[in-house]
Amino acid sequence: MSSRVSQAAAKSPDPYELERLAEELVARELAGSSYAPRTTASTELPIYVPLSHDNPHLTAEVFNVEEFLLSRSHTSLQDLRSELRDYLTSLKEELVLLINDDYEAFISLSTDLRGEGSRLEKLKLPLDDLRKRISESRAGLQATQDSIQETLDTRTHLREEKALLHLLLKISESVTRLESLLLISQVTTSPLENHNNNYQFHLPASVGQPIDAKSQGNRAKHLSRVTAEYTQLLYHIEKAKEENCAFVDEIRWRIDRIQSTLTSDLDHVFSAILSSLTDIKAGRVLDLERAKLYVDLTECLRIYDSLHLWRVPEEIMRRDVMQAFIKKTIFPDALAASLSPVLPHTPLPTALSTRTESHGSSLLPRTPYTPFTAFASKQNPFEASHVSGPVHLLDESNDALAKLYNQILRFIERDFGRIMEIAERVSLKAGSTQLQSSIALGNHDLGDAQQASVDGFEIMTNVVWAEIGKAIMDELGTVVFAPGNANEFRKHHSTTQAFIRSLEFLAPSTHSVQNMRSHPIFTAFQRRWQLSVYFQLRWKEIITKLEETLSSRILDPEAPNFTPGHKVFVTAQAADIFTAIDSCWSAEVYIPDLAHRFWKFTLQLLSRYREWLENSLPPAGGSPVKPAANIMNDKTSAIANPPRSSTPGLTPEATIESTAADEILLRQFATALVDIRAMTSQVLQLWREEISMMLPDTSTEDNMAEEVLEVALRTQLEQLSALSTSLYSQATAILSRRCCDALLPVRSIPSQFRAMSNKRLPSEPSYFAPTILRPVRIFFGIGAVGGPGERLKEELLRDVSTNVVESVCQRYIQYLTAMKKTEESLRRLKKGKKSTLSIFGSTTAGKDDGKDEERIRAQMILDVEAFKTEGEALGVDMWSLDSFIVLDQMVRAELVDGDL
């Protein structure tokens, strides 16, 4: 092989293949340049760098042998040893060269330092004295600094003591000033004796006597100044307590006395102002005087708020105003007794006042009255600005409880409406409704009433509702909450809930409404309603009537014991089911708190109706009805292979009993279909118009809850629709079978025309053609009155007619196919007998056979055209049916093939 290559190379003009090698070299260079970043590190040869002073490993502070050897890994150990020896030799040479260059200076170094030791000793002698003098100066400066710092500390302490003394003087002066402002006796008493002393309050009159308006106004402003001074005193006392001053403990009894005097005086003034505003018997107050009283009342409430005594004025209002009204308004026989009207605080003219006092109260202005429904308003009254106006009253016609509630609402609006607004403004302005650090009042209690966890005034909760709710539960609980009579219970519940909503409309803010709903009395009040008992009563009332109707399972409207429905329903059972569902959501029965139970009951009623239908209808397996698709298959063999002994004729396949049974089944199916469709539409309409709006809101972000409820309702209705689908199929099957039975005379058409003496062409359809679809017309009441499916005509006529026509066309095609086979057999038989004809035979027989076939075909065409006309009259698109197209083609073709 090598010899052949060498010979070939010798014969070629380039024996060394230099050109090829050059081309490969160029290609490699190009390839190497394109992949240079990847192959440079791997193909580049190591560069030899000799050892020098610039080597980083030799100039490092700590020589690392491993790193140095790794940097010279391309050098063998013998070469590295030789290289290091060469570098050592070069270093020695450089050192010798350096010594030779500086030899003169090196030699003269020892001679230049001669005599420097004695000079240093001379310099050392004054240093010790200097160090001693510096230490003495430093000690003197430190003593001076300590003395100054001690003086400064003494002054600071004296300043603090002075400030504390000033603070104590302020406290003493403030206490003295407060005692003088409150006219407290200056008799010195011990703290133990203080609890048994009766303080002298700065009151213009004794407790229980009215105070004139001018004195009340001056007294309210005076108490406001006293409160400001007292608040400042408490601040100073808190500062003094941080220093553990015994002086504060010594005057504690005086501070307690000031507090007791201030609160007692404030309570008396507030009670007097409140009595002047609410007590009509004390005399009518003019508008100007009433405005001044409200200003003084605002000042008193502001004082209570600054002292964090929110529960004290609430206790006064509850004791002096609310309890007195509740006692004379809410009592066990309040619903049977006549109520006195609540008179407004409207000042009357002098002349009218005189006439009123002399002639009675017949001329008093009537209290504004506005009926109020039982449903809550969807508008939030607290989002808009408050507009004073008449209170939302209840419809009190023939309702003693509503009259009582209206009496309470008028009283609350008259005596507490303005006060609650003032208290709310005071609380919002002072920021007392938010969490804040309270003023340090010491460990003593500022009032007899316990301070609630919620800051701010809560008049609606603690005064109004607390007394009203408790009085209703204690005095009228046996009447209002009694569940024995469902109608009365529902009336009391709706009236009471409307009353509560009216109270919430009188509340000054949504915060007040929330506190009212979270109050323990409100929770106990709502629990008193025995809603489960009420639901059981309603359930029993509805189910008892309904089960009596559902005990009858007759669906035939012509049956003697059939009970007809009303309006949109055929049966009384369906009507009663829908009436029961509608009654659950009616205003006379429905209670929002029982929405979940009534919703479950609605679904149960729909399920009960479906169960009643399944038990009332005949079972699908046991009925003689067969599906329309199987009608032709069951009789194919009988039609294709008729008995030889039988002759074509009108032999009905259904007896009179089976026809009557089919009529009953059709009436039952139609009745059930009408009621199912009516039930579905009526329930969905009730859901859209009432149920979906009456269900409580369960979600504020989306409508998932409502969608789930609607899906549950539609699932129940779909189960009813599934039952209607089965009924529709069975009714269609019965109609198809009965219409197909009307085609039996088709088989006798050939024999009929051959037996006729009149050989003219037919011009009219057969007698049975108009009767083929008569069962469908009778079922839907077309051309007659009182068809069982007359109310289903608009929805089912087209679909049912299309299915029936499809079945009839298939049966017609089977009859024509069998007829054609029979005619072909007769033609073959006649053709075989032609050879045996006698001399008397004639050719007229063949001509007559051709004319008979033509007449038969013409008659069939007329019959099919009449059938098409009947189908189109029922709304069927005949030319869209493949089976009818095949039927039309068959009747227009020759009855017998021409080659026979």
ChimeraX attribute file (.defattr): number of C-alpha atoms within 10 A of each C-alpha:
attribute: neighborCount
match mode: 1-to-1
recipient: residues
	/A:1	6
	/A:2	7
	/A:3	8
	/A:4	9
	/A:5	10
	/A:6	12
	/A:7	12
	/A:8	11
	/A:9	14
	/A:10	12
	/A:11	10
	/A:12	11
	/A:13	8
	/A:14	11
	/A:15	12
	/A:16	11
	/A:17	11
	/A:18	10
	/A:19	10
	/A:20	11
	/A:21	11
	/A:22	11
	/A:23	11
	/A:24	12
	/A:25	12
	/A:26	12
	/A:27	12
	/A:28	12
	/A:29	13
	/A:30	12
	/A:31	11
	/A:32	14
	/A:33	13
	/A:34	11
	/A:35	11
	/A:36	13
	/A:37	9
	/A:38	11
	/A:39	12
	/A:40	12
	/A:41	10
	/A:42	7
	/A:43	9
	/A:44	8
	/A:45	8
	/A:46	8
	/A:47	7
	/A:48	9
	/A:49	8
	/A:50	9
	/A:51	14
	/A:52	12
	/A:53	10
	/A:54	8
	/A:55	12
	/A:56	11
	/A:57	17
	/A:58	15
	/A:59	11
	/A:60	9
	/A:61	8
	/A:62	8
	/A:63	12
	/A:64	11
	/A:65	11
	/A:66	9
	/A:67	11
	/A:68	14
	/A:69	15
	/A:70	10
	/A:71	11
	/A:72	14
	/A:73	11
	/A:74	12
	/A:75	14
	/A:76	11
	/A:77	12
	/A:78	9
	/A:79	10
	/A:80	16
	/A:81	12
	/A:82	12
	/A:83	15
	/A:84	14
	/A:85	12
	/A:86	12
	/A:87	16
	/A:88	12
	/A:89	12
	/A:90	12
	/A:91	14
	/A:92	11
	/A:93	11
	/A:94	12
	/A:95	12
	/A:96	10
	/A:97	12
	/A:98	11
	/A:99	12
	/A:100	11
	/A:101	11
	/A:102	10
	/A:103	11
	/A:104	10
	/A:105	11
	/A:106	11
	/A:107	10
	/A:108	10
	/A:109	10
	/A:110	9
	/A:111	8
	/A:112	10
	/A:113	9
	/A:114	9
	/A:115	9
	/A:116	9
	/A:117	9
	/A:118	10
	/A:119	9
	/A:120	10
	/A:121	9
	/A:122	10
	/A:123	9
	/A:124	11
	/A:125	10
	/A:126	9
	/A:127	10
	/A:128	9
	/A:129	10
	/A:130	10
	/A:131	10
	/A:132	11
	/A:133	10
	/A:134	10
	/A:135	11
	/A:136	11
	/A:137	10
	/A:138	12
	/A:139	11
	/A:140	11
	/A:141	12
	/A:142	12
	/A:143	11
	/A:144	12
	/A:145	12
	/A:146	12
	/A:147	12
	/A:148	12
	/A:149	12
	/A:150	12
	/A:151	12
	/A:152	12
	/A:153	12
	/A:154	12
	/A:155	12
	/A:156	12
	/A:157	12
	/A:158	12
	/A:159	12
	/A:160	12
	/A:161	12
	/A:162	12
	/A:163	12
	/A:164	16
	/A:165	13
	/A:166	12
	/A:167	17
	/A:168	19
	/A:169	12
	/A:170	17
	/A:171	23
	/A:172	16
	/A:173	13
	/A:174	18
	/A:175	19
	/A:176	16
	/A:177	16
	/A:178	23
	/A:179	21
	/A:180	13
	/A:181	17
	/A:182	20
	/A:183	16
	/A:184	18
	/A:185	11
	/A:186	10
	/A:187	6
	/A:188	9
	/A:189	11
	/A:190	12
	/A:191	16
	/A:192	9
	/A:193	10
	/A:194	15
	/A:195	12
	/A:196	8
	/A:197	10
	/A:198	9
	/A:199	15
	/A:200	11
	/A:201	20
	/A:202	17
	/A:203	17
	/A:204	13
	/A:205	11
	/A:206	11
	/A:207	13
	/A:208	9
	/A:209	9
	/A:210	17
	/A:211	21
	/A:212	13
	/A:213	17
	/A:214	12
	/A:215	12
	/A:216	22
	/A:217	21
	/A:218	12
	/A:219	21
	/A:220	24
	/A:221	14
	/A:222	13
	/A:223	22
	/A:224	19
	/A:225	15
	/A:226	20
	/A:227	22
	/A:228	13
	/A:229	16
	/A:230	21
	/A:231	17
	/A:232	15
	/A:233	21
	/A:234	18
	/A:235	15
	/A:236	17
	/A:237	24
	/A:238	17
	/A:239	16
	/A:240	19
	/A:241	14
	/A:242	8
	/A:243	9
	/A:244	11
	/A:245	14
	/A:246	11
	/A:247	14
	/A:248	19
	/A:249	14
	/A:250	12
	/A:251	16
	/A:252	16
	/A:253	18
	/A:254	22
	/A:255	21
	/A:256	17
	/A:257	20
	/A:258	24
	/A:259	19
	/A:260	16
	/A:261	22
	/A:262	22
	/A:263	21
	/A:264	15
	/A:265	20
	/A:266	23
	/A:267	17
	/A:268	18
	/A:269	25
	/A:270	23
	/A:271	22
	/A:272	21
	/A:273	24
	/A:274	22
	/A:275	17
	/A:276	22
	/A:277	24
	/A:278	17
	/A:279	14
	/A:280	13
	/A:281	7
	/A:282	11
	/A:283	10
	/A:284	18
	/A:285	18
	/A:286	13
	/A:287	12
	/A:288	8
	/A:289	15
	/A:290	17
	/A:291	13
	/A:292	15
	/A:293	21
	/A:294	18
	/A:295	15
	/A:296	23
	/A:297	25
	/A:298	19
	/A:299	20
	/A:300	23
	/A:301	24
	/A:302	22
	/A:303	23
	/A:304	23
	/A:305	22
	/A:306	20
	/A:307	18
	/A:308	20
	/A:309	23
	/A:310	28
	/A:311	24
	/A:312	20
	/A:313	23
	/A:314	19
	/A:315	17
	/A:316	17
	/A:317	21
	/A:318	20
	/A:319	14
	/A:320	15
	/A:321	19
	/A:322	21
	/A:323	17
	/A:324	11
	/A:325	15
	/A:326	17
	/A:327	12
	/A:328	11
	/A:329	20
	/A:330	19
	/A:331	15
	/A:332	16
	/A:333	12
	/A:334	16
	/A:335	18
	/A:336	9
	/A:337	12
	/A:338	11
	/A:339	14
	/A:340	9
	/A:341	12
	/A:342	15
	/A:343	14
	/A:344	17
	/A:345	17
	/A:346	12
	/A:347	12
	/A:348	15
	/A:349	10
	/A:350	9
	/A:351	8
	/A:352	12
	/A:353	16
	/A:354	12
	/A:355	14
	/A:356	15
	/A:357	10
	/A:358	9
	/A:359	10
	/A:360	10
	/A:361	11
	/A:362	9
	/A:363	12
	/A:364	14
	/A:365	11
	/A:366	11
	/A:367	12
	/A:368	11
	/A:369	14
	/A:370	13
	/A:371	13
	/A:372	19
	/A:373	15
	/A:374	19
	/A:375	12
	/A:376	11
	/A:377	10
	/A:378	6
	/A:379	8
	/A:380	9
	/A:381	17
	/A:382	13
	/A:383	9
	/A:384	8
	/A:385	7
	/A:386	12
	/A:387	7
	/A:388	9
	/A:389	8
	/A:390	13
	/A:391	22
	/A:392	22
	/A:393	24
	/A:394	25
	/A:395	18
	/A:396	16
	/A:397	9
	/A:398	8
	/A:399	14
	/A:400	16
	/A:401	22
	/A:402	23
	/A:403	19
	/A:404	20
	/A:405	24
	/A:406	26
	/A:407	17
	/A:408	22
	/A:409	22
	/A:410	23
	/A:411	19
	/A:412	19
	/A:413	21
	/A:414	19
	/A:415	18
	/A:416	23
	/A:417	20
	/A:418	16
	/A:419	20
	/A:420	22
	/A:421	17
	/A:422	21
	/A:423	22
	/A:424	23
	/A:425	16
	/A:426	23
	/A:427	22
	/A:428	14
	/A:429	11
	/A:430	14
	/A:431	14
	/A:432	21
	/A:433	16
	/A:434	12
	/A:435	9
	/A:436	9
	/A:437	7
	/A:438	11
	/A:439	13
	/A:440	12
	/A:441	15
	/A:442	12
	/A:443	6
	/A:444	9
	/A:445	12
	/A:446	18
	/A:447	16
	/A:448	10
	/A:449	14
	/A:450	12
	/A:451	15
	/A:452	11
	/A:453	6
	/A:454	13
	/A:455	20
	/A:456	23
	/A:457	29
	/A:458	25
	/A:459	28
	/A:460	23
	/A:461	22
	/A:462	19
	/A:463	22
	/A:464	22
	/A:465	19
	/A:466	19
	/A:467	19
	/A:468	19
	/A:469	16
	/A:470	16
	/A:471	19
	/A:472	19
	/A:473	17
	/A:474	13
	/A:475	16
	/A:476	19
	/A:477	16
	/A:478	12
	/A:479	18
	/A:480	21
	/A:481	20
	/A:482	17
	/A:483	21
	/A:484	12
	/A:485	11
	/A:486	19
	/A:487	14
	/A:488	15
	/A:489	21
	/A:490	21
	/A:491	20
	/A:492	20
	/A:493	18
	/A:494	20
	/A:495	24
	/A:496	18
	/A:497	16
	/A:498	23
	/A:499	25
	/A:500	17
	/A:501	18
	/A:502	21
	/A:503	23
	/A:504	19
	/A:505	18
	/A:506	23
	/A:507	25
	/A:508	24
	/A:509	17
	/A:510	15
	/A:511	12
	/A:512	19
	/A:513	20
	/A:514	12
	/A:515	16
	/A:516	24
	/A:517	16
	/A:518	12
	/A:519	16
	/A:520	11
	/A:521	20
	/A:522	17
	/A:523	12
	/A:524	13
	/A:525	16
	/A:526	13
	/A:527	10
	/A:528	13
	/A:529	17
	/A:530	13
	/A:531	19
	/A:532	12
	/A:533	13
	/A:534	22
	/A:535	20
	/A:536	12
	/A:537	16
	/A:538	19
	/A:539	15
	/A:540	12
	/A:541	13
	/A:542	18
	/A:543	15
	/A:544	11
	/A:545	12
	/A:546	19
	/A:547	14
	/A:548	10
	/A:549	18
	/A:550	19
	/A:551	10
	/A:552	15
	/A:553	15
	/A:554	19
	/A:555	26
	/A:556	24
	/A:557	17
	/A:558	14
	/A:559	10
	/A:560	8
	/A:561	12
	/A:562	15
	/A:563	18
	/A:564	17
	/A:565	15
	/A:566	12
	/A:567	7
	/A:568	15
	/A:569	21
	/A:570	23
	/A:571	22
	/A:572	20
	/A:573	27
	/A:574	29
	/A:575	21
	/A:576	21
	/A:577	23
	/A:578	23
	/A:579	13
	/A:580	21
	/A:581	22
	/A:582	19
	/A:583	16
	/A:584	24
	/A:585	22
	/A:586	13
	/A:587	13
	/A:588	13
	/A:589	18
	/A:590	19
	/A:591	20
	/A:592	13
	/A:593	11
	/A:594	15
	/A:595	17
	/A:596	12
	/A:597	14
	/A:598	23
	/A:599	18
	/A:600	11
	/A:601	16
	/A:602	21
	/A:603	17
	/A:604	14
	/A:605	19
	/A:606	23
	/A:607	16
	/A:608	15
	/A:609	20
	/A:610	20
	/A:611	12
	/A:612	17
	/A:613	21
	/A:614	13
	/A:615	11
	/A:616	16
	/A:617	16
	/A:618	13
	/A:619	9
	/A:620	12
	/A:621	8
	/A:622	7
	/A:623	12
	/A:624	12
	/A:625	19
	/A:626	19
	/A:627	14
	/A:628	22
	/A:629	14
	/A:630	12
	/A:631	20
	/A:632	18
	/A:633	12
	/A:634	11
	/A:635	13
	/A:636	15
	/A:637	10
	/A:638	10
	/A:639	17
	/A:640	15
	/A:641	11
	/A:642	14
	/A:643	10
	/A:644	6
	/A:645	5
	/A:646	7
	/A:647	11
	/A:648	16
	/A:649	14
	/A:650	13
	/A:651	9
	/A:652	11
	/A:653	10
	/A:654	11
	/A:655	9
	/A:656	10
	/A:657	9
	/A:658	12
	/A:659	13
	/A:660	11
	/A:661	14
	/A:662	19
	/A:663	18
	/A:664	18
	/A:665	23
	/A:666	23
	/A:667	21
	/A:668	23
	/A:669	25
	/A:670	27
	/A:671	21
	/A:672	25
	/A:673	24
	/A:674	21
	/A:675	22
	/A:676	22
	/A:677	17
	/A:678	18
	/A:679	22
	/A:680	19
	/A:681	13
	/A:682	15
	/A:683	20
	/A:684	17
	/A:685	12
	/A:686	16
	/A:687	17
	/A:688	12
	/A:689	11
	/A:690	14
	/A:691	19
	/A:692	15
	/A:693	11
	/A:694	14
	/A:695	18
	/A:696	14
	/A:697	11
	/A:698	11
	/A:699	10
	/A:700	7
	/A:701	6
	/A:702	9
	/A:703	11
	/A:704	12
	/A:705	12
	/A:706	17
	/A:707	12
	/A:708	11
	/A:709	14
	/A:710	15
	/A:711	12
	/A:712	13
	/A:713	19
	/A:714	17
	/A:715	13
	/A:716	17
	/A:717	23
	/A:718	13
	/A:719	14
	/A:720	23
	/A:721	18
	/A:722	11
	/A:723	17
	/A:724	20
	/A:725	13
	/A:726	14
	/A:727	21
	/A:728	18
	/A:729	17
	/A:730	22
	/A:731	24
	/A:732	25
	/A:733	23
	/A:734	24
	/A:735	26
	/A:736	29
	/A:737	23
	/A:738	22
	/A:739	22
	/A:740	22
	/A:741	17
	/A:742	20
	/A:743	19
	/A:744	20
	/A:745	19
	/A:746	20
	/A:747	19
	/A:748	14
	/A:749	19
	/A:750	19
	/A:751	14
	/A:752	13
	/A:753	20
	/A:754	17
	/A:755	10
	/A:756	10
	/A:757	7
	/A:758	8
	/A:759	13
	/A:760	11
	/A:761	15
	/A:762	16
	/A:763	10
	/A:764	11
	/A:765	18
	/A:766	18
	/A:767	10
	/A:768	15
	/A:769	22
	/A:770	15
	/A:771	16
	/A:772	23
	/A:773	24
	/A:774	17
	/A:775	18
	/A:776	24
	/A:777	22
	/A:778	17
	/A:779	23
	/A:780	22
	/A:781	18
	/A:782	16
	/A:783	9
	/A:784	11
	/A:785	10
	/A:786	12
	/A:787	19
	/A:788	23
	/A:789	25
	/A:790	20
	/A:791	18
	/A:792	18
	/A:793	17
	/A:794	10
	/A:795	9
	/A:796	15
	/A:797	19
	/A:798	17
	/A:799	14
	/A:800	22
	/A:801	24
	/A:802	22
	/A:803	19
	/A:804	26
	/A:805	27
	/A:806	21
	/A:807	25
	/A:808	28
	/A:809	24
	/A:810	21
	/A:811	27
	/A:812	22
	/A:813	19
	/A:814	19
	/A:815	20
	/A:816	19
	/A:817	15
	/A:818	17
	/A:819	21
	/A:820	17
	/A:821	15
	/A:822	16
	/A:823	16
	/A:824	15
	/A:825	12
	/A:826	13
	/A:827	15
	/A:828	11
	/A:829	11
	/A:830	12
	/A:831	11
	/A:832	10
	/A:833	9
	/A:834	10
	/A:835	8
	/A:836	8
	/A:837	9
	/A:838	8
	/A:839	6
	/A:840	5
	/A:841	10
	/A:842	10
	/A:843	7
	/A:844	8
	/A:845	10
	/A:846	12
	/A:847	10
	/A:848	13
	/A:849	13
	/A:850	12
	/A:851	17
	/A:852	21
	/A:853	18
	/A:854	16
	/A:855	21
	/A:856	23
	/A:857	22
	/A:858	19
	/A:859	22
	/A:860	23
	/A:861	20
	/A:862	19
	/A:863	21
	/A:864	22
	/A:865	15
	/A:866	18
	/A:867	23
	/A:868	20
	/A:869	14
	/A:870	21
	/A:871	20
	/A:872	16
	/A:873	12
	/A:874	20
	/A:875	13
	/A:876	23
	/A:877	14
	/A:878	19
	/A:879	12
	/A:880	10
	/A:881	14
	/A:882	13
	/A:883	20
	/A:884	21
	/A:885	13
	/A:886	13
	/A:887	19
	/A:888	19
	/A:889	12
	/A:890	18
	/A:891	20
	/A:892	13
	/A:893	11
	/A:894	14
	/A:895	19
	/A:896	18
	/A:897	11
	/A:898	6
	/A:899	4
	/A:900	8
